[in-house]
Amino acid sequence: MVQPRVVVVGAGPAGVRCAEQLVAAGLRPVVIDEGRRDGGQIYRRQPEGFTRSYATLYGSEAERAAALHRGFDAIRDRIDYRSETLAWNITAGELHVVRDGIASRIGFDALVICSGATDRLMPVKGWQLAGTYSLGAAQIALKSQACSIGREVVFMGTGPLLYLVAMQYLKAGAKVAGVLDTSRLRDQLKALPQLLARPRLLRNGLSFISSLRAAGVPVLSGIEPLEIKGLPEDGVRSLVFRDKGGATREIACDAIAMGYHLRPETQLADLARCAFRFDAETRQWFPEVSLEGRSSVAGVYLAGDGARILGADGAENAGRLAALSALSDLGIPVRRAQVDELIARQQKMDRFRRGLVQGFPWPVRQAAQLPDDAIVCRCESITAGELRHVAREMGACEANRAKAFSRVGMGRCQGRYCGQAGAEIIAHATGVPVELVGRLRGQAPVKPLAIVTHEEQE
Ligand SMILES: Cc1cc2nc3c(=O)[nH]c(=O)nc-3n(C[C@H](O)[C@H](O)[C@H](O)COP(=O)(O)OP(=O)(O)OC[C@H]3O[C@@H](n4cnc5c(N)ncnc54)[C@H](O)[C@@H]3O)c2cc1C
């Protein structure tokens, strides 16, 4: 009998556990990942030839990283794994991929999208200067290449990654010039009951803060970033911010890592024509997905941070759930008890997620206060003033219209890094609620790709 073809995009925690579940049911899924190696963001494997230990690379998550890597190695021969392969478009029943400049199309009976998330960013005046990175990029430099992004690094933003990456830098011997959090201690105290849903993670977070303090690193909360100062020719020199008492302060540094939680990578779900919903708590758009991982489109399943941001354990669960749903829809029997158990775990994790959202809020006010001459779209060098102009004077209050008029979101990143802040700026400038400003539509190719010369069909 011909087996159904299930294609999984992403070899992070969600994708690997999904593939494992499919293999256990006797299938040979195709697993696509643009990365060189499996592991995804958190369990990113070091390049071949690097020999750092699991404890050095993953700290408190070493055991979990090793378990995921073992899981992948065990199924490696029973999946059709395609690394360094970008999924760039989806059309009816076909995933379009490109590897080494060669394009091909892969037909599927079921598609599981486990595309993860990236940093969620809020612009600050001067963030186009060399030396300004996202927290994720700073972490990738360290995990992948054992490099620091600078000699004196300031970590700024909010959310658990802020403290985690600062701690990883400190442990690696880098100089951490400061950890500046835009959220306030009282937000975190209010969120405590929800954060207690996952005591181990809460303990980890608190221990990072106390270790940073013990090492003499200034750790400040309730700050407001004002400007990254420096010169175009040699990059970042300092960060100016307002402290929680209202005083303006400046901290010297040659690199800044910034981020405000995560935003889901949703372009593939968009191209698959999945329905989206606005999440009022986080003020961002997510694809609609059931607890079992079904999207609004038959045969398309979503799992991991790309669908609902629950962290790595949540992604592993969600990957398994999506696989079980795909199997069941393909007529392959699954154990209902396993599905119910996975759903119960997801619900507990969701409580913790809500605590994080409440304790480390997205700094909406910063968008309103961004000076007119601050750049919003780094790819196209478009300022907040230019965006406000098209919104107010040309009536472009909807995100895609404002993009067409201003070019905010039209560059290489296709609005993945500036789109959400841009929507907040338009909302504040025009008085239109941000959910009505909407979201930038996903466009193919989802990421820049080389011009291709051949096309193959499978
Ligand atoms: C930058 C960053 C750093 C993080 N660091 C930590 C951390 O230190 N500790 C922690 O607890 N949590 C961390 N998180 C959160 C954690 O990584 C996630 O919760 C977890 O990895 C989610 O797993 P996932 O499988 O959903 O996605 P990911 O692990 O992100 O995996 C997604 C995979 O999909 C691939 N992919 C995406 N789009 C395509 C495409 N179009 N074509 C081909 N392949 C594609 C990617 O290459 C990636 O391998 C971090 C998140 C980010 C974004």
The ligand as an ORCA input file, in Angstrom:
! r2SCAN-3c Opt
* xyz 0 1
  C      16.269     33.384     19.011
  C      15.650     32.530     20.067
  C      16.406     32.071     21.146
  C      15.810     31.258     22.098
  N      16.554     30.826     23.150
  C      15.979     30.067     24.103
  C      16.712     29.589     25.195
  O      17.906     29.843     25.292
  N      16.069     28.886     26.155
  C      14.747     28.596     26.052
  O      14.180     27.940     26.952
  N      14.024     28.983     24.995
  C      14.616     29.720     24.036
  N      13.872     30.143     22.972
  C      12.537     29.610     22.821
  C      12.687     28.176     22.265
  O      13.716     28.194     21.322
  C      11.464     27.727     21.650
  O      10.410     27.693     22.594
  C      11.583     26.338     21.012
  O      12.785     26.191     20.317
  C      10.407     26.182     20.073
  O      10.587     25.038     19.308
  P       9.988     24.987     17.823
  O      10.276     23.620     17.338
  O       8.623     25.483     17.844
  O      10.816     26.064     17.007
  P      12.378     26.237     16.718
  O      13.225     25.599     17.738
  O      12.557     27.678     16.453
  O      12.583     25.432     15.364
  C      12.023     25.862     14.143
  C      12.836     25.280     13.029
  O      12.174     25.536     11.816
  C      13.101     25.895     10.830
  N      12.392     26.727      9.851
  C      11.608     27.797     10.100
  N      11.091     28.288      8.955
  C      11.562     27.495      7.959
  C      11.373     27.503      6.545
  N      10.601     28.405      5.934
  N      12.018     26.561      5.831
  C      12.815     25.618      6.437
  N      13.006     25.574      7.766
  C      12.383     26.492      8.528
  C      14.171     26.638     11.584
  O      15.426     26.584     10.891
  C      14.207     25.898     12.913
  O      15.191     24.895     12.948
  C      14.457     30.926     21.995
  C      13.723     31.371     20.896
  C      14.314     32.175     19.936
  C      13.508     32.641     18.761
*
